[in-house]
Amino acid sequence: MAVAAVVVLSGCSVDQAFRFGWPIDGITDQSKRMFDLWIGSVIAALVVGVFVWALIFWCVIRYRKRGEELPPQTRYNMPIEILYSVLPFLVISVLFYYTAIVESDVDKIKPNPDVTVHVVAFKWNWEFEYPDEKDNSGQVVKTIGASDYVPVLVVPTHERIRFLEDSQDVIHSFWVPELLFKRDVFPGGVQNKFEVTIEKEGAYVGRCAELCGTYHSEMNFELRAVPQAEYAKFIAAKKQGMSTPDALVAAGDPNGPLAVKTHPFDTSRDSKTAS
């Protein structure tokens, strides 16, 4: 009844209610394990909560004051105090164990990824390089955001992608909500890296999630996950010198980028005023 009332009053579907606050469906091969860890943690919290509240109500009812009789005193009860210490430790140990397994899986780096993307963050935009791909002039294939252009990061589905991250100035953070985690981007030669396999095609909003200055809110990008054949055509078009929007169209996407700047701004570091 309680769950039904929550669903009706909140206007949420039953599926959303039983997510227990899980924000969004993931698009990677790691998403299921993250979701299972979340649900397991919630169930553990509910079990502990029900147990604690049951003990509280039992004590209130069982040992309520009756006349002038003094209730039984259980201070310095060694078995109970050991139980109070051991049970929380066991619960925490189990949660820590499964959290460590999932975290290790998310952070795992395997040799020889299918695709490598070098993410370069700067105030206040992004540069995405494909270090294994060179254009006709021998330069690395890349996409660079501009004041009036949201950069599009095109990647294939069902292939293992390694992201290498560097910042040219301050700390930024690479975040696509559908990846279900974010990774900070550090300056000073500190390179973060992670790997994912994206299983769902689509266009996803990405942004900087680390307050980095005046135009932090404008530091967005688009992650475009496409079939492997379309990705190969996109890279081939980029090697011919096409811009990212034109390369997307050449690869078979008639719409090109979905994200645009609604309020262009000046990203020049020499500019002293906002435009």
PEBELFEN-V145558 format. One record per backbone hydrogen bond with DSSP energy under -0.5 kcal/mol. CO is the residue of the C=O (numbers start at 1). NH is the residue of the N-H. Records with the same first field share a line. If there is no record, write none. Layout:
CO = NH ; NH
This chain:
1 = 5
2 = 6
3 = 7
4 = 8
5 = 9
6 = 10
7 = 11 ; 12
13 = 17
14 = 18
16 = 19 ; 21
17 = 20
19 = 22
27 = 199 ; 200
28 = 31
30 = 34
31 = 35
32 = 36
33 = 37
34 = 38
35 = 39
36 = 40
37 = 41
38 = 42
39 = 43
40 = 44
41 = 45
42 = 46
43 = 47
44 = 48
45 = 49
46 = 50
47 = 51
48 = 52
49 = 53
50 = 54
51 = 55
52 = 56
53 = 57
54 = 58
55 = 59
56 = 60
57 = 61
58 = 62
59 = 63
61 = 64
65 = 67
66 = 69
69 = 66
74 = 77
76 = 78
77 = 81
78 = 82
79 = 83
80 = 84
81 = 85
82 = 86
83 = 87
84 = 88
85 = 89
86 = 90
87 = 91
88 = 92
89 = 93
90 = 94
91 = 95
92 = 96
93 = 97
94 = 98
95 = 99
96 = 100
97 = 101
98 = 102
99 = 103
100 = 104
101 = 105
102 = 106
103 = 107
104 = 108
105 = 108
106 = 195
108 = 110
115 = 162
117 = 119 ; 164
118 = 120 ; 129
119 = 121 ; 166
120 = 127
121 = 168
122 = 124 ; 125
125 = 122
126 = 145
127 = 120 ; 129
128 = 143
129 = 118 ; 131
130 = 133 ; 141
133 = 141
135 = 138
139 = 135
141 = 130
143 = 128
146 = 149
147 = 265
149 = 146 ; 151
151 = 153 ; 222
152 = 154
153 = 155 ; 224
155 = 226
159 = 198
160 = 114 ; 115
161 = 163 ; 196
162 = 117 ; 164
163 = 194
164 = 119
165 = 192
166 = 121
170 = 169
172 = 185
173 = 175 ; 209
174 = 183
175 = 207
176 = 179 ; 180 ; 181
177 = 180
178 = 27
181 = 176
183 = 174
184 = 186
185 = 172
186 = 167
187 = 190
189 = 191
190 = 186 ; 192
192 = 165
194 = 163
196 = 161
197 = 29
198 = 158
202 = 225
204 = 223
205 = 177
206 = 221
207 = 175
213 = 216
215 = 218
216 = 219
218 = 220
219 = 208
221 = 206
222 = 153 ; 224
223 = 204 ; 225
224 = 155 ; 226
225 = 202
226 = 157
227 = 231
228 = 232
229 = 233
230 = 234
231 = 235
232 = 236
233 = 237
234 = 238
235 = 239
236 = 240
237 = 240 ; 242
238 = 241
239 = 136
243 = 247
244 = 248
245 = 249
246 = 250
247 = 251
248 = 253
249 = 252
252 = 254
253 = 256
265 = 267
268 = 271
